């Protein structure tokens, strides 16, 4: 049975009485009952860490998969990569790793991959079901050999959101090593289009659409999100106040 955020919140209410004494302290209550922390606590307390998001049948795939966020980075650097069929594109894996990597699209396509038919839920209120194919992020991180001090994975993207502010996102290691968290290079049995994130995008299926970073250029393992952007863990988190943890 897949537990949705709404179900988790309802079920969690019965568990909160045991936290009353701790939560009576003002600062603890503020941290525990903020929307973001509560959603994260509820999802991870009531579900196994590797519990899967719902997967669907092929006949349930949406006829059109809308583009969320940027539809085309349209920068000189990105256009040069696109014109060459992304032959010169490389995914850099850096930060707190023992073995930094620089991987071509061809190399990534030869690695063991996963296919999953899942629903994309956009914060704007629409949803679409698509079939994704990609390399489990776990495979890349294990190949790069994370250092013990790594706590988060930051995704650097090619789209400039204006004012020299590139899009970025981040997740923690629980979501990074989840079996459905993949670096996708195909949608509905075809290479990703520009609108949907070519040449590669993140799929972290237990979170909302804005966490699914497109136009990936680099992955960085870090100990803290401080000093990255405005320190809140992602572009929309920094500039629009979105929750960093967007679990569904």
N, C-alpha and C positions, 0 to 999 in steps of 0.2 A: 504494500500500500504506500503510495506517495503522499507525504504530509505537506500540504501547502502552508504558506505563511499564515493564512487566516486560521486554519485548523490548529497550527502550532500555538498561536496566540490564545485561542480559546482553551486549549488543553493546558497551557502554561498557567492560566489563572489559578487552577487548583493547587499548583505547586508553590505559589508565591507566599503562602502563609508561613512556610518554614523560613522565609527570608525576612520576615517582618522586623525581628530584633536588629539584624544587621542594617536593614534599609532605613531604620528609624534615624540613623545618623545622616545629617543633611547632605554632606558631600557624597556619601555612598549612594543615597537615594537619587541624587541628581545624575550620577554616572550610570546607575543600574537601570533607571527608568527613562533615560533618553530613548527616543524612538529607535535610533540606530543600534545602540547597545542591547536594547530589549529584543529586537528582531534577531540579532546575532545570537544572543543567549538562548532564546526560545528555539531557534532552528537547530542549533548545535547541541542543546541539552536534550531535545526530544527526538532527534534523528541521529542515526549513525553517521559518522564523518564521511563515509563513502556511500551514503544513500543516494540513489540515482534520481535525477529529475525525470519526469515522465517522458517516455519515448513513444512514438506514434507509428502507424502503419504507412506504407508507401502511398496508399490511396487517400491518405489524409493530408498529403503535402499541399500547401497553398499554391494556387496557380501563378501567383505573383508574389515574390518576396521583396517587399519594399526596402529601400535603403534607409537606414537610420543615420542621423548625424550628417557628416560630410559625404557628399556624393562623388566628389572628385577633388583631391588635394590641389591639383592644377598649379603646382609650383614648378619652376624650371627643372629642379632635380628629379621630381617625381615623373614629369613628362619625359625626361630623357630615359629613365628606367622603363617606362611603359613602351616607348617607341622601339626599344630593343627587346621587347618581350620579357622583360625582367631578367635577362641573362646576366646582367651585371649587379643585380640586387643581392645583398647579403644580409643575413640576420646575425647581428652581433650579440653574443652572450657574454656579459661582463659583470663586474662588481665582485661580490664576495664568493668567488668560485676559484677552485684550484686550477681549472683548465679553461681559460677563455676560448670561445668558439667563434668562428665566422662561417656561416653555413649558406650555401647557395640554395635556390629553389629546387634545382635538380637533386641535390643531395637530400634535402628534406623529403622530397617525394619518394625516395628509395627506402626511407626508414619505415619500420612497422607503423601502420596507421590504424585509426579507428573510424568507423562510420556510425553516425547516430542521427535519428530523425527526431528533432526536438522543436519546441515552441519558443520563439523569440517574443518576449514581452517588453514593449517599449514604454518608457515612462510617459510618453505622449498619449497612451491609451489604446494603441493598436497592437495586434499580435499576428504572427505568421509562423507557419510550420515549414521547416526546411530540412533537407538531408545534408549533413556536413561530413566531409572527410578531411582528416588531418592527423598530425603527429601528436600523441599525448605529450603535454608539457612535461610530465614526469620524465619521459625519455630524454628530453633535452637537458633537464636539470641534473639528472643522474649522470649524463655524459660529461657535463661541465663540472661535476663534483662540487656541490655547495659547501661552503665553509660553515662551521657550527654557529657562527655569529649571524648568519643570514636569517631574516625574519619575514621579509616581504619580497615580492617580485614586481618590478616596475616595468611597464611596457611603453616603449618610446615609439611614436608614430610619425608618419610623413606629413600629415595634414596640419597646416598652420592655421590656427584659429583667429589670427589677426594680431597685429602688434608684436610679431615675433614670438607668439605663444604656441608652441607645438602641442598637439593633443597628447595626453598620457593617461595611463590608468595604473592601478596596482591592486594586488590581491595578497593575502597571506599564504603561508605554506600549506594550510589545510586545504584551501581551494586550489592551490597550485598543483597539489598531488592528487586531487580528486580524479577518478577515472574518466569523467566526462569533460575535463578541462583539456582542450586540444588547441593546437595551432592549425587552423583550417586553411586549406588551399583549394577546396572544391565545394561547391554548393549545387545540390541536385544533379550530381554526376557530371558537372562541367566546371572548368577552372573558374575561380572567382572573377566576377566582372569588377571594373573599377568602382562602380556604385556600391558594391557589396564588400569592398576592402582589399582588392588585389594588391599584391600577390598573396598576402597571408593576413589572417585576422585571428584574434583570440575568440574562443568560445568557452565561457565559464557558465555552464547551463543552469546553475542554481541562483543566478543573479540577473538583474534587469539589464535591458539592452545597452545602456550607456557604459556598462562595464566591459562590453564585448569590443575591445579596441581593434580598430581597422588599420590597414596600411602599416603593418608592423615593420619597424626598422631595427629595433634593439630590445633586448631583455636584460635587465640589470637586477642582480640580487643585492639587497641592502639590509642593514640592521635596523634602520629607522626611516620614516618618511619625512622627517624634519629636513628642511633645506631643499626639498624637491618641489618645484613650483611654489605654492604658498603653504606647503606642508600638510595639506588635507587629503592627499592620496590620489588625486585625479583632477582633470581639467574642470569638469562640472562641479566637483566638490569644492574646488578653489573659488570658482567665479559665480556659481549659482546656488551654493549652499546644499547641493545634493548630499545624501548620506554616502559615506564611503562604503559601508556594507549595505548592499542592495539585494539581500537575499529574498527569494520567492519560494 
